[in-house]
Amino acid sequence: MSIAGAQANKFYEEVAANKSLWFAENGEATALEFDIRDNKVSFPLWSSKPRVQRTIKLNPELLAGFSPREISWESFKEILVPILKDKERLIGVNLSGPRITGFDMPVDSLIRQVEAFF
């Protein structure tokens, strides 16, 4: 299994166990997003606060001003999922490292994968 695959699997396990996930936003309440291939945009999510904090710490120039924010699994599905689908966002799963790498996937796939661990 690749590192990104292992990170994704850990994401599903941890989110299913904790029923919450994490994103990053700045002081203006703007959530972190990344432009990726094929004119797509990735909305990164993490399975724990320390994972977000580590990514921010490893990328101070790019992520200065961003802080971890928690959202429950139910609020994610009720509030964020419709917005993310409307904007055609992919989800960056447990992105990590100094190059902020990981696995991007469609919202519906993420939901299926996490709920398979319930």
C-alpha positions as CSV (number, residue, x, y, z in Angstrom):
1,M,0.0,0.0,0.0
2,S,1.3,3.5,-0.9
3,I,1.9,6.1,1.8
4,A,-1.2,8.0,0.5
5,G,-3.2,4.8,0.6
6,A,-2.1,4.1,4.1
7,Q,-3.0,7.7,5.1
8,A,-6.4,7.4,3.5
9,N,-7.1,4.1,5.3
10,K,-6.1,5.7,8.6
11,F,-8.4,8.6,7.8
12,Y,-11.4,6.3,7.4
13,E,-10.7,4.4,10.6
14,E,-10.1,7.5,12.7
15,V,-13.1,9.5,11.4
16,A,-15.4,6.5,11.8
17,A,-14.1,6.0,15.4
18,N,-14.3,9.6,16.5
19,K,-17.3,10.8,14.3
20,S,-15.4,14.0,13.5
21,L,-12.9,15.4,11.1
22,W,-10.7,18.4,10.7
23,F,-10.1,21.2,8.2
24,A,-8.0,24.3,8.3
25,E,-9.2,27.9,8.0
26,N,-7.6,31.3,8.4
27,G,-8.6,34.3,10.5
28,E,-11.0,35.4,7.9
29,A,-12.9,32.1,8.1
30,T,-11.6,31.0,4.7
31,A,-11.1,27.3,4.5
32,L,-7.9,26.0,3.0
33,E,-8.1,24.7,-0.6
34,F,-5.6,23.7,-3.2
35,D,-5.7,23.9,-7.0
36,I,-4.7,20.5,-8.4
37,R,-4.6,18.9,-11.8
38,D,-7.2,19.2,-14.5
39,N,-8.6,22.5,-13.1
40,K,-9.9,20.8,-10.0
41,V,-9.8,22.0,-6.5
42,S,-9.0,19.9,-3.4
43,F,-10.6,20.6,0.0
44,P,-8.2,19.0,2.5
45,L,-9.6,17.1,5.5
46,W,-7.7,15.4,8.3
47,S,-8.7,12.8,10.8
48,S,-7.2,14.4,13.8
49,K,-6.1,17.8,15.1
50,P,-2.4,16.8,15.4
51,R,-2.3,15.8,11.7
52,V,-3.5,19.3,10.7
53,Q,-1.1,21.0,13.1
54,R,1.8,18.9,11.8
55,T,1.0,19.9,8.2
56,I,0.7,23.6,9.1
57,K,4.0,23.4,11.0
58,L,5.9,21.7,8.1
59,N,4.6,24.4,5.7
60,P,4.8,27.8,7.6
61,E,5.3,30.0,4.5
62,L,2.3,28.6,2.7
63,L,0.0,27.9,5.7
64,A,0.8,30.8,8.0
65,G,-2.4,32.1,9.6
66,F,-4.3,28.8,9.2
67,S,-5.7,26.9,12.2
68,P,-7.4,23.5,12.7
69,R,-11.1,23.5,12.9
70,E,-13.2,20.4,14.0
71,I,-16.5,19.4,12.5
72,S,-18.7,16.5,13.5
73,W,-19.4,13.8,10.9
74,E,-23.1,14.6,10.9
75,S,-22.4,18.4,10.4
76,F,-20.0,17.6,7.7
77,K,-22.6,15.6,5.8
78,E,-25.4,18.1,6.4
79,I,-23.5,21.4,5.9
80,L,-20.3,20.9,4.0
81,V,-21.1,18.1,1.7
82,P,-23.8,20.0,-0.3
83,I,-21.4,23.0,-0.7
84,L,-18.5,20.8,-1.7
85,K,-20.6,18.9,-4.3
86,D,-22.0,22.2,-5.6
87,K,-18.5,23.5,-6.1
88,E,-17.3,20.1,-7.5
89,R,-14.5,19.9,-4.9
90,L,-12.4,16.8,-4.4
91,I,-11.4,15.9,-0.8
92,G,-7.7,15.7,0.1
93,V,-7.4,12.9,2.6
94,N,-4.9,13.3,5.5
95,L,-2.5,15.4,3.3
96,S,0.9,15.4,4.9
97,G,4.5,16.3,4.6
98,P,6.5,19.3,3.4
99,R,5.0,18.9,0.0
100,I,1.4,18.5,1.3
101,T,0.8,15.3,-0.6
102,G,-1.9,12.7,-0.3
103,F,-4.9,11.3,-2.0
104,D,-7.8,13.3,-3.5
105,M,-11.2,11.7,-4.0
106,P,-14.8,12.6,-4.7
107,V,-17.0,13.4,-1.8
108,D,-19.4,10.5,-2.3
109,S,-16.4,8.0,-2.3
110,L,-15.2,9.5,0.9
111,I,-18.5,9.1,2.6
112,R,-18.8,5.4,1.4
113,Q,-15.3,4.6,2.6
114,V,-15.7,6.2,6.1
115,E,-19.2,4.7,6.6
116,A,-17.9,1.2,5.7
117,F,-15.8,1.5,9.0
118,F,-18.9,2.2,11.2
